[in-house]
Amino acid sequence: MTGGRRLLLHICCAPDATVPWPELTAEGYEVSGFFYGSNIHPEGEWRRRRDAVLKLANAVGSPAEFSLYEPDEWRAGVVGMENCPEGGERCGLCFGLQLGAAARLAASGGYDALCTTLTISPHKNPAIVNEAGRTESARLGVEWIDRVWRKNDGFRRSVARSTELGLYRQNYCGCEYSARNIEGIS
């Protein structure tokens, strides 16, 4: 039992938070969500994902915080990586940018711990995600909760739960580079 410790849950998208949020709450954490979306392209997609996170926060009865949409700041963080393949070095930098923003909020907001939903995806390397989380959390003195949410059928359960809740589910990771091969996204 965690004794009511405050935990900030970094949320990449609402469907991916459907399993971690209630499970961490059931473990005794006082969980607040945090949606960082400056990596999302285009802005309309960011709005859809933000709105889905708000819908999920209302469904689970917990608060959520949202970063400003600052895609130019994100682009500057991955400059020179535009042509990297999905899952490559650019993604590792992106995880660091997202989890760095989450760690800053956790430290300034008085949270005891930080975790992420990124490891529920079968398309993301959990070792790289958790390493970025450990690094950013340690830098700011916040405990990192190391999890791989896709274990125990986590991804399948998240798909089912997001369907039950009617949450928007995207068809690409989110950045303009991952969107290049998706028809209708520019």
PAPA-705333 format. One record per residue (C-alpha): residue in three letters; y, z, x. Coordinates in steps of 0.1 Angstrom, whole numbers, plus 5000, padded with zeros to 4 digits. Example, Ala and Ser with C-alpha at 12.3 -4.5 7.8 and 13.67 -1.06 7.14 Angstrom:
# residues 2
ALA495550785123
SER498950715137
This chain:
# residues 186
MET500050005000
THR503549925013
GLY505450204996
GLY508049984979
ARG509249815010
ARG511649535005
LEU510349185014
LEU512148855014
LEU509948565006
HIS511148235020
ILE510347974994
CYS510047605003
CYS509447504966
ALA508647684934
PRO504947564931
ASP504147704965
ALA505548044956
THR503448084925
VAL500648254944
PRO502448444972
TRP505148604950
PRO502848784926
GLU500348874953
LEU502949034975
THR504349214945
ALA500749344936
GLU500549474972
GLY503449694965
TYR506349504981
GLU509649474963
VAL509849094966
SER512948884964
GLY512748504968
PHE514948294991
PHE515247924987
TYR516547735017
GLY517047375009
SER519347205034
ASN516447005046
ILE515946855011
HIS517046495004
PRO518746374983
GLU520946644967
GLY519546574932
GLU516046654946
TRP517546984960
ARG518847064926
ARG515547004909
ARG513747234934
ARG516447504932
ASP516247504894
ALA512447534896
VAL512747834919
LEU515147994895
LYS512647924866
LEU509848094886
ALA512048394895
ASN512648444858
ALA508948404851
VAL507948664877
GLY510848894869
SER512148914904
PRO515548814920
ALA516048504941
GLU518748404965
PHE519748054974
SER521347915005
LEU524147665003
TYR523247295004
GLU524247195040
PRO522246885049
ASP524546795078
GLU523747135095
TRP520047065091
ARG520346715104
ALA522146845135
GLY519247085141
VAL516746805142
VAL518846535159
GLY516746305181
MET513646375160
GLU514346125132
ASN511345905142
CYS508746185148
PRO505746155126
GLU505146395097
GLY503646715110
GLY505146655144
GLU507846825165
ARG510546765139
CYS508646975114
GLY508247265138
LEU512047255143
CYS512547245106
PHE510347545101
GLY512447735127
LEU515647635109
GLN514347745075
LEU512848075088
GLY515848145110
ALA518048135079
ALA515648355060
ALA515448605089
ARG519248625090
LEU519348695053
ALA516548955056
ALA518349135085
SER521749135069
GLY520349215034
GLY518449525045
TYR514949385039
ASP512049545057
ALA509949235060
LEU509848855057
CYS507148615047
THR506948245037
THR505248025012
LEU504947735037
THR501347815046
ILE500047735012
SER500347365018
PRO497347175032
HIS499946945049
LYS501447215071
ASN500047375102
PRO499947755095
ALA499847845132
ILE503147665138
VAL504747805107
ASN503648165115
GLU504848135151
ALA508248015139
GLY508348315115
ARG507348565141
THR509948435166
GLU512848425142
SER511948765127
ALA511548935161
ARG514848795172
LEU516548985143
GLY514349295141
VAL512549215108
GLU508849255104
TRP507048925099
ILE504148925074
ASP501648665088
ARG499748495060
VAL497948175054
TRP498248135016
ARG496047835012
LYS493048055020
ASN490848154990
ASP491747844971
GLY495547924972
PHE496747574970
ARG494547484940
ARG495647804923
SER499247714929
VAL498847374914
ALA497247524883
ARG499847794879
SER502847564884
THR501347334857
GLU501047634834
LEU504647734840
GLY505847374837
LEU507447384872
TYR508747064889
ARG506346954916
GLN507646714942
ASN505646434959
TYR507046464994
CYS507946745018
GLY511646715012
CYS513546575042
GLU515046225043
TYR512546135070
SER509546245049
ALA511046055019
ARG511145715038
ASN507845595023
ILE508345724988
GLU509445454964
GLY512845514947
ILE514145774972
SER517045684994
